[in-house]
Amino acid sequence: MLKIIKHLKPFMASIILVIGLLFVQAVCDLSLPDYMSNIVNIGIQQGGVENAVPKVIRKSEFDKIKIFLSEDDKKKVEDNYVLLDKKNLSKSELEDYVKQYPLLNSEPLYKLNTKDKEKIEELNSILGKPVLAVGGIEKGGISALSSAMPGAASEKNKINVGKSFTNIPANSDPFLIISKMTKEQINGIKDKIDDKFKDMPDSMITQSAVTFIHKEYQTIGIDTDKLQSNFILTAGGKMLLLALLSMVATVIVGLLSARVAASLGKNLRQKVFKKVTSFSNTEFDKFSTASLITRSTNDIQQVQTLMVMLLRIVFYAPILGIGGVIKVLNTDTSMGWIIAVAVMAILTLVIVLFSIAIPKFKSVQKLVDRINLITRESLIGMLVIRAFNTQKYEEKKFEKANQDLTRTNLVISRLMTVMMPMMMLIMNVITVLIIWVGAHQVDAGNMQVGNMMAFMQYTMQIIMAFLMISMVSVMLPRASVSSQRIAEVLDTEIIINDPKEPKKFSSDKKGYIEFKNVYFRYPGAEEDLLSNITFTAKPGETTAFIGSTGSGKSTIINLIPRFYDVTNGEILIDGTDIRHVPQKELREKIGYVPQKGILFSGTIESNIKYGKKDATEEEIIKAGEIAQAMEFINAKPERFKTEISQGGTNVSGGQKQRLSIARALAKKPEIFIFDDSFSALDFKTDKALRKALKDETSSTTVLIVAQRISTIMNADRIIVLDEGKIVGNGTHKELMENCEVYRQIALSQLSREELANE
């Protein structure tokens, strides 16, 4: 997979933008539980009052709170509040404040004089317990004060106000009593309060203190219902905006991911195709056609699909998971162990399933190759299959490959089918566990309901992150195998390359071919196929090659366009070694007609013009006439515009051969190579074609490989091959006299009388 990553360089800007948007999406998604928690905790439970720092409070209540503050804390609090008294306010100021705080007409108020969040947080930690204490004493009266007294049973700690502590009337003002206490007694009460609240989380202290502030606001005349609704609507609006922002980020990420993946797929297909077109026959021997097709289509599709998932999920899931863990630890660490349980359960499930599935994933692509190979062979050889009545055999062969692929896919599918319900089971069990533990924490006063809900959502986000990664992991092994197969093609070392310092063909020679002591051995073979091949082919002459099957005729022909390179020796064209010139310039000189006529989908015209796109209509017609193709072309209603199907399946073998010859003729090369190209023609057409060809190629070099003696009898030079060696070289007459191999071939095809007449 790493070898494919280097092909992502052109898309780095888009990938960086995707990662940035995923951070935005994750931040939005991770912020939503916080706002939901605030709506429950503050909006519903606390009536819209955010903390234990009152925005406005009566002077009398403010003085009560200051009783429980140290001198330093008292100074910090007083520095952040300003006294509102109708005696010290102008008429306009008073009117404005009275609209907000109607009680100001009756008594002075203290108003918070800062909006600094850090200062408010500091004041919240200072005022939480004192506000809670004042609220508790006001609500509980003397009994609450009694419980706050340290060591109440001890006589020395009883309040000395002229009567014993137990004799104070129940309806007495506890704060009046406190005001008459000594400093040591007040400090004792503070210590008792601190000891009582030491195990209570700050959030619970704040929530409890808010009850006092909420009641104070009502007393002052503030509309607390409006305060609550405003907070809920504001928080809900922020959640909506975050959700919209997350949606926009998600949509853009999806578009960019699809674009990057599709572009990567396009580039890989282009590179694979370009690489394959540069293959010599040696490289083609390493890969089957079916495998190359699978690698160019199915394998690249696997990588493309994985790339979409990588950009949309694999980058997003760790951000979401790590962010969720951080949020969870900040929400409530007492239940952090639940996250560890969930993660361990998921990892155990994934490891067990994938240890079974990964080997199966690796075999899937090979089985797809096998299916493609059998399908391709069956389609190409359908006529042979029908002729030999082997349909059942081919069906069984295909069925076996199909069953192997189906069986492997079923194993993978069943494993993945088990994974999803198991994941959901883990999620639901964890949810129940959070509710169970959280409910006890809420009941004990150690956690707020909103915090428990947020904890639950963060836990689900963490589990979902692992679930998303697991889903991608399903695709990863198969895509990894596919990427490796693609890399094998792209990293294949091309044996036949253009020279680093190319030479030019000699301008004073046109079409001279010279083989000098040429040896050739196929890669991996133990023996040479060709040995000491030496001959010269000149312009205006026809050089023919004949020999038994496997004697090396086609191999010699394939060495000239550098489909293979010689093992030893050299091949010169126009006096220059063909390995020292660019392949494009070499092949521009050659008009090649393969043994098997190959046509491309298009029209008759496009096939003839394949080697020379700017060929005129006159040149196309002339090529067709020489190739003896005009008879069947004119018989077509659309003539040269007649459609040719893929592989030329809608024309006969002879017609296909003639069009292949016409294609080479239209190119007007310096060298013609006919690799047994007349085998599909009848004798009459063969003779007419050779006669027309001789008139057309009077100044060019013609090389013909043939099995028929009649095709090459009139050649200027005939080279006879046997077991990769030249055993005869001369004209037909000369070879009949002094070459036994040629004589045997000739007599096996024609009688002595026919040979004499020729």
Summary of the structure (lengths in Angstrom):
residues: 758
radius of gyration: 46.6
end to end distance: 65.7
largest distance: 157.8
contacts: 2358
relative contact order: 0.08
helix: 66%
strand: 9%
